[in-house]
Amino acid sequence: MITPSFSLTATERVLPSLALDFTTGALDPRVTVTRALNTATRVNSSGLIEAVNADLPRFDYDPVTLQPKGLLIEEQRINALAYSEELGNAVWTKSNASIVDNSTTSPSGLTNADTLVENTATSTHSIQSTASVVGTPVVCSFYAKKKERSKVGFGGAGFNAQGFQAVWDLDSGTVFTNIGGRASIQALANGWYRCSVAFTPSNASGSLILLCDDTGSNTYTGDGTSGLFLWGVQTEAGAFLTSYIPTTTTSLTRNADVVTMTGTNFSSWYNVGAGTWYIQTDARSGGTILTAGTFTLTADATTLKKYANSYSTNQSASSLVIGNGTAAKLSYYKQALLAAELQALRA
């Protein structure tokens, strides 16, 4: 609930007819969430990545501070890479490197993260898998944690021909090199980071994860024992990063979250004549402001009067005024939306 910073008398005070706070970790019973299949994940209140079953809300938390972030609402996405947590599988080609399976605790809290270990060659030391995502924006990501090596690079089919390079520093938690793409890094607990890069490949894209030396070079003489920890690799078609989609034998789809309030759950509080909406959201992905709609009011499938689809650079709220009309439903939807609070104020 938003509390005004100034005093109001009893006659001056106007209370909202609806106030939904998505940072409480509990969903108002008037709100319905639908999402097919058990393929979605979230960061839970312990800072761990966990699966969420179909038709259940995904209340997301900051993996470092453990503070609630709100209700996670995303569009449909596909992780095009198989065996995202089993890098020792034969679908992952090893070049002057090997994988030690299940060698440490991953961001899921399970002992299922692998170690990428270099050999003694003077060359690149890498693992690679490909996916058929061509000529459209993609985001490639993986979770990494330093061991003897603290710098990790990324490339692959469709990258090198474009002069693409990305290197991340797992000591400082920063992007070390970024040429030809839009690289970012997100901190998790226990020294883990999620490294990601967005770009448009010229041919079949995938993941080529490379060990780098202290200078950030991916070509060097290995010592036969050094490496770093890896887990949760993802290649998804889209312009921005979304939540992790674990895969096994094949690619996997995370279906869209659809969050609605309909029927008397809506009409019992909605003022047909007029009203004011206030919505506070975080619609960012890797520092990029998204421009998708936050919510819409509809009457007989017709958009009613206004549509909120703008965000300020400081992540402050978008608001709009609703004019006369009869609304049947309120829908929250679209991509990478962490809705903190929504209020409907009677006119």
N, C-alpha and C positions, 0 to 999 in steps of 0.2 A: 504494500500500500504506500502511495506517495503522501507524505505529510507536508502541508504548507509551512513555510518558514515564518509566516506572519499569523497573528491571532485572528480568529473569526468568532463572531457571536453565534449563538444558536440559530438565529434566523438567517445568518449569512452563510452558514456552513452548507455545502452541497456535497453529499456523499455519492460515490459512484453506484450506479445500478448493477454494475458487474465489475469485479476486480479479480483477475486471474494471475496468480503469482506462480510462475513455473520454476522458481528456485527452491521450493519447499520439498521437492522430491515426491510429491503426491499430486495426482491428477484430479481436478474437479470432476465429480461424477456426471456432470452435464456434458462433458467433452468426450468425444470418441476418437480413438486412434485405430487406424487400419493399416496394415502392412503385411503382405503375403510372405510366407516362408520364414524360416528361422536363420536368416543369413546376415542380420544386422548386428553391429557392435556399438559399444559406448565405452567411455571411461567411467568407472563406478566410483563410489565415495571413498574407496581405498586407493584410488589412483591406478587401478588395473584395468586393462582392456578385456571386456567380457562380452559374450554373445547375449542378445536379447531376443526372446521368442516373438513369433508373429503377433501382431495386433496389440503389443504392449508399448507404452511410452518409453522413450530413451532419455532419461534425465542424465545429463552429462556433467562431469566435474573436471576441474583443473587437475591434471595429473601430478603437479608439483605442490600447489597450495591446498589441494583437496576442497577448494571452495566450489559451491554449486554454480554452474553456468546457465542452467535452464533446460528447456525441452529441445532436443535435437531433432530437426525436421529436414530431411534431405530428399532430393530427387533420386530416381533410379540410376544406379551405376553398376558396371560389370568389372570385376578384376579379371583381366584377360590372361593372367599367368596361372598355371597349375602349380601345385605343390609350393605354395607361398611360404610355408613354414618347414619344408623338408628340402633344404638346399643340397643335401647329399644325393637326392634322387637323380636318375640319369637324364631327366629333362633339362637339368642344369649342366651346361658344359663347363668343365674346369680347364683353365689354361694356366700352367705353371703354378697351380695352387690345388689345395685339397680342402675338404670339409670334414670337420669333426662334429658329428651329430649330437644334439641334445647335451651341450656342454655347459650351459649356464641357464639361469632363470631369465625368462623373457618378460616383456611388459605385461603379459597375461598372468604372471605369477607362477607359471608352470616351468619346469626344466625342459624346455623345448627350443631354446635358441641355439644356433650353430656357431662354430668358429671357422672363419675363412683363414687358411694358413698358407703362406707363400713357400715356394721351393727355392732352390739356390740359383735359378737361372737369372741372367741379366736380360730382363724382358718385362712385359706386363704380367701381373698376377691377378687373375680375375675369375669370376663365374658369370655365365650368360644364359638367358632364356629369351625366346622371341614370342611375339604375339602379333596377330594380324590387325593392327590398327594403323592405317595409312592415310595421309593427307588430311587429317583432322586433328584438332588440338587434343593432346593427351597430357596426363600427369603421371609420372613415375615416382614411386616412393618406396622407402624401406626403413626399417628400424636398425640402428647401429649403436654399438658401445665400444669404446676403446679397449684394447688389450695392450700388446706391445706396439701396435700401430695405432695412431690417433687421427690419421687423415684417410678419408675414403673418397673415391671418385666414382663418377657415373658416366656412361656413354652407351653406344650400341648402334645397331642398324638404323640408319636414318639420322644419326647424330653426327658421326665423324665427318661425313661428306659436307656437312653444314658448318664445320668448324666448331662444333659444340664441345664445351668442356664444363664440368662442374666438380668441385672438390669441397668437402666439408671438413671442418676442424672439430673433432670430438673432444678436444681439451677445453676449448673456449666456447663451444656451442655456436659457432658462426659459419657463414659461407665463406670459404677461403678463395675459391675461384668460381666465376660465373660468366661464361661467354656463350652467347647464342640461345640462352633459355632464361627462365625465371625461377631461380633456385631459392629455397627457403629451408629453415631448420626449426624444429619445435622440440623443446625440452620436455622430458618425462622424468620420472623418479629413477634413482639408482644408476645414474650415469647414462641412461638411454636417451637417444634423440631420434626423431623421425625426420629423415632427410627427404626432400622432394624437389622435383623440377618440372615445370610446365613448358611445353614447346609443341611445334607441329612437325612431325617426322615426314621425310620425303619418301620413305618406304617402310616396310614392316618393322614396327618398333618393338621394343622389349626391354630387357634390363641387362646391362653389362656393368657389374659392380667391380671396381678395381681397388686394390690396395695401393696406397701412395706412401712415399717416404716423407721425411720431415719437411722437405721443401715443397711438397705437394705434387711431385712428379710421379706419374704412374708407370714409368720405365726406370727400373733400378735393379741392382743385384740383391736378391733375397738371401736371408740367412738360414732358411729351411725350417724355422720354428716360429717366427713372428706372425701376428695376424690380428684380427679383431672379431667381435661378435656381431652376428646378423640375424634378423628375424623379420617376418611379415612383409614380403615384397609385393608390390602392387603396381599394375599398369591399367589406368582407367581412361576411357575417352571422355574428355571434358576440359573445360578451361581452368578449373580450380580443383584443389585437393578436397577429398571427402573422407569419411571415416573408413577404417580398415575393414576389408572384406576377405576373410580367410578362405583359402581354397585347398582342395586335395587333388583328386585325379584330373580335374578339368577346371575351366573358368567358372565363375560363379556370379550370379546376379543378386544385388541387394535391391529389393523393391522400394518404391517411393513410400514415404510416410504421408498419410492423409489424415489430417486432424480436423474434426468438424464439430459443430454444435448446431443441432437441427430441431425442428418441431417446437414443442412447448418449452424445451430447454432453452430455446432462443427467444420465442415470443413472450415468455413470462416476464422478461425484464426489458426487452427492447422498446424504446419510445419511437413510435411510427412517425410522429410529427417532426422531431428534430433531435439532434444530440451531438456530442463531441467525443471523438475517439482519441485515446493516447496509447501508443504502443512503443515499448522499449525493446530493442533487439540488438543482437550482434550478428551481422550478416557478412562477416569477413572470413576470408580463407587465405592463410599465409600472408596476411597484411593487405590483401587486395579487397577493396570494397565491392560487394556484389550488388547488382542492380535489379535483382528479381523482386517480384511483388511479395510483400509481407503477409497481407491478408486481404480478403475481399468480402464485400456484402453482396448477396445476390437475391433477386426476387424473380421466380419463374425463369431461372437460368439467365437472367439479364443483369449485367453489372449495374449496381445502384450508385449513381451520382459520381462517386469518387473512388479512386484506387491508389492505395499507398505504395509507392515504389521508389522512394528516394531515401538516401541515407547521407548524413553529414560525415565529414572526415574524422570527427571525434566520436563516432558511434552513438551520437545522441538520438533522441527519438524522432520518428516521423509521426505526424498527426494530420487529421483531416476532419472536415465537418460534413455530416450526413444531412441531406435535405429531406423533403417529404418523400415518402415511398413506403411500400410494404416489403419488408425483408423476410425471407423464409429461412435463411441459413447464414452462418458465419463460418468461414473456412480459413484456417491457417495452413500455409503450404509453401512449397518451393524449396530452394536449395540451401544447405548449410546454415540454416536459421536457428539461432539459439535465442528463443524468446524468453525474456526475463519477466516482463509484466505487461498485461493489457488491461486497460480500464475503459469502461463506457460510462460517460457522464451524461446524465439527463440534462436537456436544455432548460 
